[in-house]
Amino acid sequence: MSKAPEYTAPALDKGLDILELLAATSGSLSQSEIAEATGRSTGQIFRVLATLERRGYVFRDKQSGLYVLAMKLFELAHRHPPLRGLISVALPIMQGLAEAARQSCNLSVIDGTEVRVIAQVESPADFGFRVRVGAGFGITTTATGGVLSAPAGQRPEASVHADSLQPGITDVVAPIIGANGLVVAALTVPYVATTFSEVDPESVRKLTTAAVKEISNLLSEEAFTGS
């Protein structure tokens, strides 16, 4: 069988390289720094940067001339119907969970080789552990990743694990099951134990289990009715 021809789009490659670079950078970068990091000259990336800025994918500070990633990609991701539907179903239930558990909670999905946080609800208490929406973590380094990467057809139970990345945090993680019976997302409560904690971890596990069951049922109902 003959191999399919490989087509290239140099301008698109430049644009994607710039977006990936800015996404991996915590601060802002100059045009020359972007050119150096992507292995290109400033002349090669000048028009690409101008187009990305005009389309709202990057933001350039008028005084310093430095570039940062804008929120356009995040906005596009949340326009995607399956993701938008999952978030709209889950958020009210997550808010109820946070109120009952007195802890924050977040919703994550698999994004390539990472776990991506797509929604987060703050703790109503005076303390809590916040995870930024859009943050990505290695699948193999988190309890949430273990739940999301479970073999097809298996339904892992809600579990409680010491967070491998954040000492003092206990991750309460439960899978959300889609209409196809597979894990489509994970609901995580990064439990913070202090002298002010009002709900113990086992009770939080039960509350989380009930929350994911409600979300899973609603997702199945929406798929069945086509709403």
C-alpha positions as CSV (number, residue, x, y, z in Angstrom):
1,M,0.0,0.0,0.0
2,S,1.4,3.4,-1.0
3,K,2.0,5.9,1.7
4,A,-0.3,8.9,1.7
5,P,1.5,12.1,0.7
6,E,2.5,14.5,3.5
7,Y,1.4,18.0,3.0
8,T,2.9,21.0,4.8
9,A,1.5,24.4,5.7
10,P,4.5,26.5,6.9
11,A,2.4,29.5,8.0
12,L,0.1,27.3,10.0
13,D,3.1,25.5,11.6
14,K,4.5,28.9,12.6
15,G,1.2,29.9,14.2
16,L,0.8,26.6,16.1
17,D,4.4,26.8,17.3
18,I,3.8,30.3,18.6
19,L,0.5,29.3,20.3
20,E,2.1,26.3,22.0
21,L,5.1,28.3,23.1
22,L,2.9,31.0,24.7
23,A,0.6,28.4,26.3
24,A,3.7,26.9,28.0
25,T,5.1,30.2,29.2
26,S,3.9,31.8,32.4
27,G,5.0,35.3,31.5
28,S,5.1,37.4,28.4
29,L,7.6,37.2,25.5
30,S,9.0,39.7,23.0
31,Q,8.9,39.1,19.3
32,S,12.6,38.3,19.3
33,E,12.2,35.8,22.2
34,I,9.4,34.1,20.3
35,A,11.5,33.9,17.2
36,E,14.4,32.4,19.0
37,A,12.3,29.9,20.9
38,T,10.6,28.7,17.7
39,G,13.8,28.5,15.7
40,R,12.8,31.2,13.3
41,S,13.7,34.8,12.4
42,T,11.7,37.8,13.5
43,G,10.8,38.4,9.8
44,Q,9.4,34.9,9.5
45,I,7.0,35.3,12.4
46,F,6.1,39.0,12.1
47,R,3.0,38.5,9.9
48,V,1.9,35.4,11.8
49,L,2.0,37.2,15.1
50,A,0.1,40.1,13.6
51,T,-2.6,37.7,12.3
52,L,-2.8,35.9,15.6
53,E,-3.2,39.3,17.4
54,R,-5.8,40.5,15.0
55,R,-7.9,37.3,15.4
56,G,-7.7,37.4,19.2
57,Y,-5.4,34.4,19.8
58,V,-2.6,36.5,21.3
59,F,-2.5,39.8,23.1
60,R,0.3,42.4,22.6
61,D,0.9,45.0,25.3
62,K,1.1,48.3,23.4
63,Q,3.7,49.8,25.8
64,S,6.1,46.9,26.2
65,G,5.4,45.1,22.9
66,L,5.3,41.8,24.8
67,Y,3.0,39.0,23.8
68,V,0.9,36.7,25.9
69,L,-1.7,34.0,25.0
70,A,-5.3,35.4,24.9
71,M,-8.4,33.5,25.9
72,K,-9.6,32.8,22.4
73,L,-8.6,29.1,22.4
74,F,-10.3,28.7,25.8
75,E,-13.4,30.3,24.4
76,L,-13.4,28.0,21.4
77,A,-13.0,24.9,23.5
78,H,-16.1,25.9,25.6
79,R,-18.1,26.4,22.4
80,H,-17.6,22.7,21.6
81,P,-21.1,21.1,22.1
82,P,-20.1,18.0,24.1
83,L,-17.9,20.0,26.5
84,R,-20.4,22.8,26.8
85,G,-23.2,20.3,27.6
86,L,-21.1,18.5,30.2
87,I,-20.2,21.7,32.0
88,S,-23.7,23.0,32.0
89,V,-25.0,19.8,33.5
90,A,-22.3,19.4,36.1
91,L,-21.9,23.0,37.4
92,P,-25.1,23.2,39.5
93,I,-24.4,19.8,41.0
94,M,-20.8,20.8,41.7
95,Q,-22.0,23.9,43.5
96,G,-24.2,21.8,45.7
97,L,-21.3,19.4,46.4
98,A,-19.0,22.3,47.3
99,E,-21.6,23.7,49.7
100,A,-22.3,20.3,51.3
101,A,-18.7,19.2,51.6
102,R,-17.4,22.7,52.5
103,Q,-14.6,22.1,50.0
104,S,-13.8,23.1,46.4
105,C,-14.3,20.7,43.5
106,N,-13.2,20.6,39.9
107,L,-14.2,18.7,36.7
108,S,-11.5,17.3,34.4
109,V,-11.3,15.4,31.1
110,I,-8.5,13.7,29.1
111,D,-6.8,16.1,26.8
112,G,-4.2,14.2,24.8
113,T,-1.5,13.2,27.3
114,E,-2.8,15.4,30.1
115,V,-5.7,15.8,32.5
116,R,-7.4,19.1,31.7
117,V,-9.5,21.0,34.3
118,I,-12.6,22.4,32.5
119,A,-14.7,23.6,35.5
120,Q,-14.1,24.6,39.1
121,V,-16.2,25.6,42.1
122,E,-14.7,27.4,45.0
123,S,-15.1,26.2,48.6
124,P,-17.7,28.2,50.5
125,A,-15.6,27.9,53.6
126,D,-12.8,30.3,54.6
127,F,-10.2,27.8,53.3
128,G,-9.9,25.6,50.2
129,F,-7.6,24.4,47.5
130,R,-8.3,26.1,44.1
131,V,-7.3,24.6,40.8
132,R,-7.2,27.0,37.8
133,V,-9.6,26.2,35.0
134,G,-7.5,25.2,32.0
135,A,-4.7,23.8,34.1
136,G,-3.2,20.6,32.8
137,F,-1.5,17.7,34.8
138,G,0.2,14.5,33.8
139,I,-2.2,11.6,33.5
140,T,0.1,9.2,35.4
141,T,0.9,11.7,38.2
142,T,-2.6,12.3,39.5
143,A,-5.4,10.3,41.0
144,T,-7.8,12.0,38.6
145,G,-5.7,10.8,35.7
146,G,-5.9,7.2,37.0
147,V,-9.7,7.4,37.0
148,L,-9.9,9.0,33.6
149,S,-7.5,6.5,32.0
150,A,-9.2,3.4,33.3
151,P,-9.7,0.7,30.7
152,A,-12.7,1.1,28.4
153,G,-15.8,-0.4,29.9
154,Q,-14.6,-0.3,33.5
155,R,-16.2,1.9,36.1
156,P,-13.7,2.8,38.9
157,E,-15.3,3.5,42.2
158,A,-15.0,6.9,44.0
159,S,-11.6,6.8,45.7
160,V,-9.5,8.8,48.2
161,H,-5.8,9.3,47.6
162,A,-3.1,11.5,49.0
163,D,-2.2,14.0,46.4
164,S,1.2,13.2,44.9
165,L,1.8,16.8,43.8
166,Q,0.5,18.7,46.8
167,P,1.4,17.6,50.3
168,G,-1.5,18.0,52.7
169,I,-4.2,17.5,50.0
170,T,-6.3,14.4,49.8
171,D,-7.9,13.9,46.4
172,V,-11.5,12.5,46.5
173,V,-12.1,11.4,42.8
174,A,-15.1,9.8,41.2
175,P,-15.8,9.0,37.5
176,I,-18.6,10.5,35.5
177,I,-20.2,8.0,33.1
178,G,-21.5,9.0,29.7
179,A,-24.5,7.6,27.9
180,N,-22.2,5.0,26.2
181,G,-21.2,3.6,29.6
182,L,-17.6,4.9,29.4
183,V,-15.9,7.4,31.7
184,V,-16.1,10.8,30.1
185,A,-14.9,13.0,33.0
186,A,-13.8,13.0,36.6
187,L,-15.1,15.0,39.5
188,T,-12.4,15.7,42.1
189,V,-12.5,17.3,45.5
190,P,-9.0,18.3,46.6
191,Y,-9.8,17.8,50.3
192,V,-8.0,20.2,52.7
193,A,-7.9,18.9,56.3
194,T,-7.7,21.6,58.9
195,T,-9.0,22.2,62.4
196,F,-11.9,24.0,60.8
197,S,-12.9,21.2,58.5
198,E,-16.6,20.5,59.0
199,V,-17.0,17.3,56.9
200,D,-14.7,14.2,57.1
201,P,-13.1,12.6,54.0
202,E,-15.4,9.6,54.0
203,S,-18.5,11.8,54.1
204,V,-17.1,13.8,51.2
205,R,-16.5,10.6,49.3
206,K,-20.1,9.7,49.7
207,L,-21.3,13.2,48.7
208,T,-19.0,13.0,45.6
209,T,-20.3,9.6,44.6
210,A,-23.9,10.9,44.8
211,A,-22.9,14.0,42.7
212,V,-21.3,12.0,39.9
213,K,-24.3,9.6,39.8
214,E,-26.6,12.5,39.4
215,I,-24.5,14.1,36.6
216,S,-24.1,10.7,34.9
217,N,-27.9,10.1,35.0
218,L,-28.6,13.6,33.6
219,L,-26.1,13.0,30.7
220,S,-27.8,9.8,29.9
221,E,-31.2,11.4,30.0
222,E,-30.1,14.2,27.6
223,A,-28.6,11.7,25.2
224,F,-31.9,9.7,25.3
225,T,-34.1,12.7,24.7
226,G,-31.7,14.4,22.3
227,S,-31.9,17.7,24.2
